[in-house]
Amino acid sequence: MSRPEFTAPPQIFYNDVEARKYTHSSRVVEIQERLTERAVELLNIPDDGVPRLLLDVGCGSGLSGERLTSLGHEWIGTDISMNMLEVAQEREVLGGVVQYDMGHGCPFRPGVFDGCISISAIQWLCNADNSLHRPRRRLASFFNHLYRCLKRGSKAVLQFYPDNAEQVEMITTSALRVGFSGGLVVDYPNSTRAKKYFLVLAAGSESSATEFSASTHICGLVGDELLNKPGINIVGRKKARKNLSPSRKISSVSHSRSKRHPDNKGRAWIEKKKSQAQLKGKETARNSKYTGRKRKDRI
Amino acid sequence: MRLLTHNLLASNVKGTTAGFPLKLEVLVKEERSTEFDAAFLLHTLPKLNWSAFRAAAESLGVDKLPSTYPERDELTNEFLRVFHHALLEIEVQEGYLICPETGRRFPVRKGIPNMMLNEDEVD
């Protein structure tokens, strides 16, 4: 089957038929449970027996939620598809479900959740299902509200199926831009079918988090030690620029071009790149007397 | 929708600052028993907005809750039972949630609150 994201918007794709199919397929159920287990593992909740309140974004028919219940946690789920939520209600899941479009944020008070999981949902944010949808804006809005409704120092683990590398980058940068720290965890990276992406995010700085587990504390310490060690400097972008020779500096300031087209490579370089692309079977613009020439300055 | 969910929800309509607490209008409610878990109740208590919770519980017919946030010595087993009942055992099946600032009405159907916004209500 092709990707469901390309067939229809989520509230239409997950209709009554699809919702029922979803919960009756033992394979789907098994995968969802396994992914939920892994997500909770990555959440790294301290093992003190206290049930936490978790947010499940894109909870659907509550398959992931049921696993959360059996792991001893309370949860609140949101989903855009009413049909999926109705199935969840019929199955009498123990969590609360709310109908909401995650691209509009999260409709919750600030700082109430001890963690967030999401199974196979956030790739839907990369789609524009109508002319008003702007994927980047929807991602920003989602992460912004998610950050707000998480308790400081808690984590969010979002499993998703990206279509391509650009989507991974788009999702990750949107998350980091609103203040989350963290990164991507890839399970089974060498297998095309079993490969799973988990975006693991922490809300708030790790040092201020009081409830962080031992392993994260160790990471934090190592980071501090590195910083204090003599001889290791963390060099930012600005510092690196200062070291450039004056002539380079001027040229980089006057017209900073993109990385793909550095301005000092010349015609030979362009022709080499073109022949490389042709070997790969790609189409290139033909060479002419204008190749590699500087454009006229425009006003 | 249980009162736990209601207490966490906030309206996101364009122009609201807090969007909380949502006024509850109940048409149909249902009760079902769930497992009593004191650890979770004690963990959740500090997260609740007490006045909103108490007002919502009262509108659902639970009037044994203290009017102010319970002190440490008030956390008796008896209190926790009432608290558990109000928080987790009463389901609002049909009704409305009303945004305190904009007056936007969010319907609750079949126990599922519909907080969906129109595109022009998103900021």
Interface residues (C-beta under 8 A of the other chain):
Chain A: G49 V50 P51 R52 L53 E74 I76 I80 M82 L85 E86 Q89 L94 G96 V97 V98 Q99 Y100 D101 H104 G105 C106 P107 F108 R109 V112 N130 L132 S141 H145
Chain B: M1 R2 L4 T5 L8 L9 A10 S11 N12 G19 F20 T34 D37 A39 F40 H43 T44 K47 N49 K110 G111 I112 P113 N114 M115 M116 L117 E119 V122
